[in-house]
Amino acid sequence: MNDQNKELLQFGFSKEELVILLRDGKIEEFNRVRPYPSLDLSRVNLSGVNLSMVNLSRTNLSETNLARTNLLGSDFSESDLTLTNFWGANFYGVRGLTLRHRELIIAQLKKSWEDSII
């Protein structure tokens, strides 16, 4: 068991249980029980989920599928967004995006436009 999983168990919620809260739209509960200071949600499929106002600060989201998600007002401060799929996501009011994050998202947006031309 890695350190991240030990940390999650310490708070009483596994990674899988936290993902279920998100998929079920229980954002307030997720925000209340998520472990701090960091969280590993890498390689999770949250495609199409409404994640409005979710606190994903200091979260490892590398290789996570956030395609077609509603991210209205969500917080990504100090998160790892390496290879995160944001295709078709709503970014209105998103907080905590660094210049590097914005560049990654813009590159994905441009690629999606290029792919749709073919």
VOGU-3710 file (C-alpha; in Angstrom, 3 decimals, decimal comma):
1> mndqnkellq> 0,000/0,000/0,000  1,491/3,358/-1,000  1,632/6,430/1,246  -1,258/8,104/-0,597  -3,572/5,152/0,021  -2,568/5,075/3,697  -3,448/8,757/3,942  -6,873/8,170/2,378  -7,620/5,305/4,730  -6,628/7,498/7,673
11> fgfskeelvi> -9,560/9,771/6,799  -11,893/6,838/6,229  -12,311/7,199/2,463  -10,519/5,221/-0,234  -9,675/6,681/-3,628  -12,531/4,656/-5,101  -15,021/6,017/-2,548  -13,936/9,591/-3,260  -14,394/8,998/-6,998  -17,904/7,652/-6,336
21> llrdgkieef> -18,750/10,852/-4,434  -17,651/12,876/-7,465  -19,530/10,702/-9,964  -22,668/10,906/-7,819  -22,454/14,711/-7,779  -21,785/14,910/-4,030  -19,303/17,759/-4,431  -19,900/19,404/-1,044  -19,327/16,099/0,746  -16,223/15,398/-1,354
31> nrvrpypsld> -14,824/18,854/-0,539  -15,475/18,255/3,159  -13,891/14,777/3,436  -11,075/14,876/0,871  -7,636/14,449/2,430  -5,303/17,395/2,813  -2,804/18,575/1,894  -2,775/16,382/-1,215  -4,850/13,809/-3,062  -4,115/11,273/-5,811
41> lsrvnlsgvn> -6,843/10,986/-8,460  -4,487/10,030/-11,260  -5,773/7,772/-14,041  -9,423/8,155/-12,993  -12,236/8,425/-15,542  -14,548/11,310/-14,628  -15,684/11,989/-18,177  -18,986/13,848/-18,370  -19,253/14,424/-14,616  -20,513/17,724/-13,203
51> lsmvnlsrtn> -17,597/18,909/-11,052  -18,842/22,443/-10,432  -17,179/24,016/-7,394  -15,024/20,976/-6,627  -11,803/21,553/-4,705  -9,069/19,747/-6,626  -6,243/21,869/-5,265  -3,006/19,939/-4,698  -4,474/16,943/-6,500  -2,566/14,599/-8,770
61> lsetnlartn> -4,777/14,453/-11,867  -2,142/13,098/-14,246  -3,687/10,936/-16,964  -7,177/11,602/-15,568  -10,070/11,799/-18,021  -12,012/15,032/-17,453  -13,473/15,159/-20,972  -16,886/16,868/-21,203  -16,856/17,762/-17,496  -18,402/20,885/-16,063
71> llgsdfsesd> -15,601/22,531/-14,045  -17,462/25,755/-13,258  -15,744/27,466/-10,317  -13,473/24,518/-9,532  -10,058/24,987/-7,903  -6,929/23,467/-9,464  -4,311/25,340/-7,395  -1,006/23,443/-7,288  -2,476/20,391/-9,062  -0,644/18,080/-11,449
81> ltltnfwgan> -2,493/18,189/-14,785  0,090/16,262/-16,816  -1,662/14,393/-19,652  -5,105/15,181/-18,203  -7,818/14,957/-20,863  -9,899/18,153/-20,852  -11,534/17,660/-24,273  -14,863/19,528/-24,303  -14,685/20,577/-20,634  -16,314/23,784/-19,373
91> fygvrgltlr> -13,637/25,979/-17,754  -15,765/29,002/-16,905  -14,674/30,446/-13,565  -11,984/27,820/-12,926  -9,465/28,966/-10,317  -5,824/28,204/-9,644  -4,614/27,493/-13,179  -0,947/28,352/-13,649  0,428/29,600/-16,939  1,681/26,055/-17,600
101> hreliiaqlk> -1,812/24,647/-16,938  -3,374/27,172/-19,309  -0,828/26,351/-22,011  -1,579/22,617/-21,672  -5,319/23,258/-21,955  -4,931/25,589/-24,938  -2,743/23,003/-26,702  -5,451/20,372/-26,163  -8,119/22,761/-27,417  -6,131/23,492/-30,574
111> kswedsii> -5,569/19,780/-31,170  -9,293/19,095/-30,786  -10,014/21,753/-33,431  -7,434/20,239/-35,774  -8,858/16,744/-35,205  -12,390/17,944/-36,004  -11,278/19,354/-39,385  -10,107/15,976/-40,639
//
